């Protein structure tokens, strides 16, 4: 059996497993996050913009954040639908007797 171990990778320290050719996405400024949050307050526009930011061109960090947000929104929507079906089924079965 080999006792070879992978070297410890510390992505923040150059020379320790960090690929020097890898492009780093720019930091999203506070101003840009403030504008993003302002847009997210507006009903209907917020949903549209979440899809635009998730699947359009732009900062990869922002894209990943909105993809994750849409996944969580879908999970919550499914849970609400299950709860609604249970409540409707319980109300329908209790009104039959």
N, C-alpha and C positions, 0 to 999 in steps of 0.2 A: 504494500500500500504506500502511496505517495504521501509524504508529509508536507507537500507544497501547499502553501496558503496564499491566497490572494493578498496583495499589499493593501494596507489600510488606505481607503480613498477619502480624502478630505477635500471636497470640491471648492472650498474657499481659499485653499493654499496652493499657489502655483507650484508645479513640480511634484505634487503628491496625487497623481491620478487625474488631475484636471487637464482636460484637452485644451491646449492653447489656441487651437483653431476654431473652437466652438464659439459661436456668436452668442453674446449675452443680450437679452432684450433690455431696452432702456427702462429705467425706473419710471413708474407712473407718478407724476407729481401730485401734490396735495390739491392743487388747483384743478387738475383733471379729474381726480376722485370726487371733488366737490361738485363739479359739473355733472359727472356721472350720477351722483346721488340725487341731484336736483331733477335730472331727467327721470329717474326711477320713481319720483313722487307722483308724476303725472299719470293718471289712469289711462289705460289702453296703449299709450305711447310707450310706457315702461315695458310691456310685454313684447311689443314690436322691436324695441331697441335691444332687449336682451337677446333676441334671435339674431339681430344684426351684429351685435358685438361678439356673440358666441361663434357665428359661422362666417362672418365677413373677414375682410383683411384688417389687420391691426396688431396690437401688442399681444404676444402669445400668453402672457400672464393674465391679461384681461379676458382673452378668449377662453382660457381654461376656467377662470372664475365664473364666467357666465354659463359655460357648459355645465359646470357643477351645480350652479343655481337652478338651471332648467331641469336637471335630473332630480334635485330635491323637490322642486315644484311638482313634477310628475308623480313622484312617490307620495307626496302629501295629497294630491288630487285623487289618486287611487285609494288611499286610506279613507278620505272623505266620501268617496263613492261607495265603498264597502259599508261604512257606517250608515249612510243614507239608505242603502238597500236593506240593511238589518232593521232600521227604524221603521221603514215603510212596510216591511214584511211583518214586523211585530204589531204595527197598528192595524194592518189588514186582517191578521189572524185573530186579534182581539175583538174586532168589530163583527166577526162572523158569528160569535156566540152570544 
